[in-house]
Structure formats: C-alpha cells, structure tokens
Amino acid sequence: MKELLRLDAVGQAQAVRDGQVSARELAEAAIARIEEADGELNAVIHRRFERALAEIDAIPADAPFRGVPILLKDLGWREAGEPYSAGSKVRDEAEDVPDAYGVVRLREAGFVLLGRTNTPEFGTTITTEPVAFGPTRNPYDPAYSAGGSSGGSAAAVAAGMVALATASDGGGSIRVPASMCGLVGLKPSRGRVSHGPALGESWNGFACPGFVTRTVRDTAAALDVVSGMEPGDPYGAPPLPGRLADEVGRDPGRLRVGFLTAHPRGDVPEDPELTAAVTGAAALLESLGHDVTEGGPDALADPEFPRHFAAIVSDNVAALVAGLGAWRGRPVEPDELEPRNAAMVAAARERSAADHLLSSQWIDRFRRRMASWWSSGYDLLLIPSMGTAPFSLGWIPPDDVTTASSRTLSVVAYTGPMNATGQPAISLPLHRTASGLPVGVQLVAAAGREDLLVRVAAQIEQARPFEHPCLP
C-alpha cells in the first residue's frame, strides 16, 4: 500500500479505475500513514476518518478522482458540519456554514476528504506555529519550519500522507511552504478559483485558493477541478484555452525569460543558496532552448510596496476580527490574539477608510507598472520562491512583533508582489542546500497564463524529475 501512496493523485485515481486498489483501501492506507507520521509532524489538526470512509460508497463510479484522499487547509475551504479554526483560539463555530464552492467541486470529482491541516492564526505569517495547535515540523528536518501559511498541507504531502492538499496564498502561502517542503505550488490568477459562497474576495484580491502537490500534472488536474466562476463572484480570471491537464507535455515554444538573483529593492539580504537555485534554473531553461537574460520589472524596486501591502493585509485582519466579535456577540480582545495579529488590528485602527483606499489605489498603479514588463515582450520571470534560505522553527519570534514583521516581509519579498498584481506564479523544487533542505524557484507569468506555467513547469520536470525523499 505504501507504493500506492508514493503515486501522485492522477496515478492513484488510475489505480482505483484499473482495480489495483479499492477506494476504501486507498483511503485506509492514507489514514494509516497519517497516524504513523503525524505524531512528529503535527500537520493534521482535525481528522474526519470515520465520516470520510462512510462517504466513499456514495462517490459516483465515473468521478475522475474517485477514492483519492485529500486534506483541506484549515483556512478557507469550509466544510459544512466540520470544525473550523483558521489557526486561532478565537473560533468561528457557526453551524450553518455551507461547503465552500471549491469543496463542493472536490467532492463531485470524487476526492475523499480526510481532515484539515494546520495553519498559522488567520494565515498572516510564513511559518506554521500557531499557539492554538502547536508547530508543524518539516519532514526533511523536524527542527525546521514547514513554511506557511499552508505549512500543514505541505508537510502532509511531502511526508506522503496524501498526494495533494488544498492551500491558499495571500502573500506567498502556497509558494513558501512548497519551497520549504520540496513541492510544486502554483498560485493561480486572481479570480481563477471562487472564494464563495462566504466571500467574494480575500485580502482585497491578494489571496487565492490552490494546492500543494508533488507533480505538475497533479497541480494542473486539481486546478481544473476547482477553477471557474460561481454565481455572484465579483470577477473571474481570463479564460484559459482549455484544460490545464492538457498543457502537460505540450511544447511551450521558445520563451523569453528574465531572471533575478538579487531583489532590486536592495533591502533583502542576498543568500548564496537562492542565487545557486536561480542560476541553476536559468541554465536549465537555457539548455531547454529558451532565451534567458538577467533582468525584471522595474516596479519591483519600489520601496513603497511593503508599506501598502502590509496596510491592506492589516486592514483585512482587523475586519476579520471585528466580524468574529460581531458573530459571537462581544469584541475580540487583544490578549485573545497572537501578538502579530493584535498589532495588525491596532495598526489598522490608526488608519482611516481613505487611507485604505489610497493604498488600494497605489496597488492598482503598481499592478499596471508590473504588467508593462510582460507586455514588453517577456513571457516569464524567474526569481526565488523565498527571500531567505530554509529557516528553523522559532526564527519568526512570536513575541517580538518588530523582528517577526521584518523577517516575514523579507521572506515574501519575491511572492507578495504577485499577490498584489494577481498574476499566476509557480514554485518548483529544483535545489537543495548542502544539508539537503529543499529550495524552490519561482516562475511568474502574465495574468491568466497558468497554461504557459504548466507547459514550462512540465518541461522542466521531465528534464529534471523532482525527488521526494520523505515518502514512505
């Protein structure tokens, strides 16, 4: 059964269709692996094993992913009748919340929902160490962080508990844990996946639902399942030419790629591991026939970006906290929150609605400036997936808000801008440190061009297959 757990989701679905394994046996194997590995990793914070097994017989025989186990991030991805914490002690325990549209689509596709994965409180940092549930440890080295905010999902996939897990990305929260855990992590274009029915958008459109996987074809096929507008969505992503799964193996043609090994803003310390990761990926792309030159968007150098980005995130956290207080009938006090979120709420209260709109308008202009680089003739930007090499648990200090904020903004220096612009970006596991820890590289395409990212990512994967040494 462990050999089946080493398969990706597409492979597992094929094994069920071919009769190599039953849907129940596959789910039971994943449950056994969770029970075997999660005691050390602390990736899965809510288990619904009995309910999941009871649901299997009702899955249609022709569902494309019939019987494939999956875990859901405990942020977004709401399930009717299941606990929901968003990493916080201040719980939203409303009982009348329906399944998120993405969850509905996963069920219709035949996935077996085994439980929910750990996340930092409200997803506002890049390490998964919530006070409410404790830290998630990296399968490559348990002294290291699995990243965040989709750290529980990434650790579970890297350790072979499931082939893929849901995630979300508001500033790097798919790509950072994918980098830390040696996975594929694609942040879709804004509006590609619905936030409904609970929300129209999240963090002013910065946040996008997605997945962490071990293969490019899983990322493509899973996004095909959940992509598409739903009634009442405020906007959608540009339409794709076809299924993303069909882009795997398709020739991307000769692409014009710019790359950066140092952040043009100048306030992000250079790291030799990141330089090695990007230069290695640039050489690989060149060997595959692409036109690769050093350079990137001038807008990335703007020193004002971190301030406006942080303001919008803080304002959204304050709104979330206010909503939790209104729901339960009494305000959420600062000592009920982790220090960084209490500080965000306090900072937001010092700003006016006009301040918020001015930051939003600044981001609008930034987005146009960024887009001009792609419209000038470039197809892809190659940059690090993180602003630092892998870091240990505790490196983001929970009680030192100033240091934590500075380090977090440094880590997301290469990812946050793409949340602001709404462009798709993918992290690929192409480098290892001397001690064997994964380091991802990031490819960014123009808005709506997930198809191009999948084509070139699959080309890279074929040329240099990704390794996953933490599988059972």
Summary of the structure (lengths in Angstrom):
residues: 472
radius of gyration: 20.5
end to end distance: 9.9
largest distance: 61.1
contacts: 1781
relative contact order: 0.14
helix: 42%
strand: 15%
